[in-house]
């Protein structure tokens, strides 16, 4: 684990501009078919998972979003 990698998953709001982020995310998908949009989401998840680079944190994220 690198010095900049947190040891726990942050679930509290942590974006300085969440509405702006959401607007950018929606714009990224604009004009895409459902299939292309889903593929984009999968690529985004993989890029962000690679950036996090910590399997324990990624497992905690899995647990946080898994349907009951």
Secondary structure, 3 states (H helix, E strand, C coil): CCCCCCCCCCCCCCCCCHHHHHHHHHHHHCCCCHHHHHHHHHHHHHHHHHHHCCHHHHHHHHHHHCCC
